[in-house]
Amino acid sequence: MPGVPLQHVLLVGLVLFALGLYTVLTRRNAIGILMGIELLLNAANVNYVAFARYSGAPTDGQIFAIFVVMLAAAEAAVGLAIVLGIYRNFESIDVDATHALRH
Amino acid sequence: MSLSVALFYAFAAFTVISAAGVAFSRNIVYSAFALLGTLFGVAALYVFLGADFVAGAQFLIYIGGVLVLILFAVMLTHRIADGAVSNRAAGGPAALVAVGLVAAVLGRALFKARWPVVDVLADGPTTHAIGDGFLGRYVLPFELASFVLLAVLVGAIVVSRKELRS
């Protein structure tokens, strides 16, 4: 992107990462934590694509970004299935409520 | 400042503000819709960074798939009526300090480091090179990814099936 220094793109990634980390650390709702993880993965992806764009060889970084998107989808599917299972067992998706492995 | 640069910063600000909405909203439904804004903004940033295919994948997989799944789970599992308590947060100040420290270290590294930047490429379609990469240099991770997706499909069905619970 001519006119935008690499640092500014990385700064967007950094802010996304910080906000995602804050979400993961503070949320009690399991779905909220999953949203935080999505933010973290997107931050990593922004950095991948930015480095790819500014390194002069864009393909490799973009391929890794696509792998990350794919794994994020897989993570969301399994994570939400687990959340549904937790809800069925504990009537709640607060992570505080799930301190025991069996009911 | 040219129009595209201004648009880039506008989309970056939009992304960051929506992400703040995800992090600080008191209502889980608002968080989910703020996540929609973040994912859209990130897809726009990909376009500006010349990654057209990644932007398309972001739209299809994240916004069309993951976000719908998250909204579905939100609606299924929570009493939306008491939205005020649906997204409680704990340990805010301590987390803010920890995140601030991490961000300070990363930001320092970001601005101190000398990044070797090559910015000469004209943006063009990337699909050809990405397809070559997937079926050439990265064919093993690509095949592994399809196995992972199959395992995830089976696993998600097994975990969420009712009969196995009893």
Interface residues (C-beta under 8 A of the other chain):
Chain A: M1 P2 G3 V4 P5 L6 Q7 H8 V9 L10 L11 V12 L14 V15 L16 F17 A18 L19 G20 L21 Y22 T23 L25 T26 R27 R28 N29 I31 G32 L34 M35 G36 E38 L39 N42 N45 V46 V49 A50 A52 R53 Y54 S55 G56 P58 T59 D60 Q62 I63 A65 I66 F67 V69 M70 L71 A72 A73 A74 A76 A77 V78 L80 A81 I82 V83 L84 G85 Y87 R88 N89 I93 D94
Chain B: M1 S2 S4 V5 F8 Y9 A12 T15 V16 A19 A20 V22 A23 I28 S31 A32 L35 T38 L39 V42 L45 Y46 F48 L49 G50 A51 F53 V54 A57 Q58 I61 Y62 G65 V66 L69 I70 F72 A73 V74 L76 T77 H78 S86 N87 R88 A89 A90 G91 G92 A95 L96 A98 V99 G100 V102 A103 L106 G107 L110 F111 W115 P116 V117 V118 D119 V120 L121 T126 A129 I130 D132 G133 F134 Y138 P141 A145 V148 L149 V152 L153 G155 A156 I157 V159 S160 K162 R165
